[in-house]
Amino acid sequence: MNDVTKSVVLDAKLNKADVHPMAGKPWMGFDATTTLLRSDFNVGAFAPAVSDAVEVRISVEAMKAD
């Protein structure tokens, strides 16, 4: 972001791994979260009026490809 590259650690949680009821293929869903600091990416303007911390939430469902 903003020409800055940083590694991020995601806190991931498996919600379910099963066979998809309609497709009959292995399927799973999970959620992941992390918190980024805007100032780490040189976009910390207006802090502290605007929070420096930004929570990122990712939800994914994936099915095995053929």
C-alpha positions as a Markdown table, in Angstrom:
| # | Residue | x | y | z |
|---|---|---|---|---|
| 1 | Met | 0.0 | 0.0 | 0.0 |
| 2 | Asn | 1.4 | 3.4 | -0.9 |
| 3 | Asp | 4.6 | 1.8 | -2.2 |
| 4 | Val | 5.3 | 0.1 | 1.1 |
| 5 | Thr | 5.5 | -3.7 | 1.4 |
| 6 | Lys | 5.2 | -5.4 | 4.8 |
| 7 | Ser | 4.5 | -8.9 | 5.9 |
| 8 | Val | 1.2 | -9.5 | 7.7 |
| 9 | Val | 0.3 | -12.2 | 10.1 |
| 10 | Leu | -3.3 | -13.4 | 9.8 |
| 11 | Asp | -5.2 | -14.9 | 12.7 |
| 12 | Ala | -7.2 | -17.6 | 10.8 |
| 13 | Lys | -10.1 | -19.7 | 12.1 |
| 14 | Leu | -11.4 | -22.8 | 10.2 |
| 15 | Asn | -15.2 | -22.5 | 10.3 |
| 16 | Lys | -16.1 | -25.8 | 8.6 |
| 17 | Ala | -14.5 | -28.5 | 6.3 |
| 18 | Asp | -16.9 | -30.9 | 4.7 |
| 19 | Val | -18.3 | -32.1 | 1.4 |
| 20 | His | -20.3 | -29.4 | -0.5 |
| 21 | Pro | -24.0 | -30.5 | -0.4 |
| 22 | Met | -24.7 | -29.6 | -4.0 |
| 23 | Ala | -21.3 | -30.1 | -5.8 |
| 24 | Gly | -20.2 | -33.2 | -3.8 |
| 25 | Lys | -16.6 | -31.9 | -3.6 |
| 26 | Pro | -14.4 | -31.1 | -0.6 |
| 27 | Trp | -15.2 | -27.6 | 0.6 |
| 28 | Met | -14.1 | -25.4 | 3.5 |
| 29 | Gly | -14.7 | -22.0 | 4.9 |
| 30 | Phe | -12.6 | -19.8 | 7.2 |
| 31 | Asp | -12.2 | -16.3 | 8.6 |
| 32 | Ala | -9.0 | -14.4 | 9.1 |
| 33 | Thr | -8.3 | -11.1 | 10.8 |
| 34 | Thr | -5.4 | -8.7 | 11.3 |
| 35 | Thr | -4.8 | -5.1 | 12.3 |
| 36 | Leu | -2.8 | -2.7 | 10.1 |
| 37 | Leu | -1.4 | 0.6 | 11.2 |
| 38 | Arg | -2.0 | 3.3 | 8.7 |
| 39 | Ser | 1.3 | 5.0 | 9.8 |
| 40 | Asp | 3.3 | 1.9 | 8.8 |
| 41 | Phe | 2.2 | 2.6 | 5.2 |
| 42 | Asn | 2.7 | 6.4 | 5.2 |
| 43 | Val | -1.0 | 7.1 | 5.3 |
| 44 | Gly | -1.2 | 8.3 | 8.9 |
| 45 | Ala | -2.6 | 11.7 | 8.1 |
| 46 | Phe | -5.1 | 13.2 | 10.5 |
| 47 | Ala | -4.1 | 10.8 | 13.4 |
| 48 | Pro | -5.2 | 10.8 | 16.1 |
| 49 | Ala | -8.5 | 12.3 | 14.9 |
| 50 | Val | -8.7 | 9.3 | 12.5 |
| 51 | Ser | -7.6 | 6.0 | 14.1 |
| 52 | Asp | -4.2 | 4.7 | 13.0 |
| 53 | Ala | -5.3 | 1.1 | 13.5 |
| 54 | Val | -7.4 | -0.5 | 10.7 |
| 55 | Glu | -9.0 | -3.9 | 11.3 |
| 56 | Val | -9.0 | -6.2 | 8.3 |
| 57 | Arg | -11.5 | -9.1 | 8.1 |
| 58 | Ile | -11.4 | -11.8 | 5.4 |
| 59 | Ser | -14.0 | -14.5 | 4.9 |
| 60 | Val | -13.3 | -17.2 | 2.3 |
| 61 | Glu | -15.2 | -20.3 | 1.1 |
| 62 | Ala | -13.2 | -22.6 | -1.2 |
| 63 | Met | -14.0 | -25.8 | -3.1 |
| 64 | Lys | -11.5 | -28.3 | -4.5 |
| 65 | Ala | -10.9 | -27.6 | -8.2 |
| 66 | Asp | -11.2 | -30.4 | -10.8 |
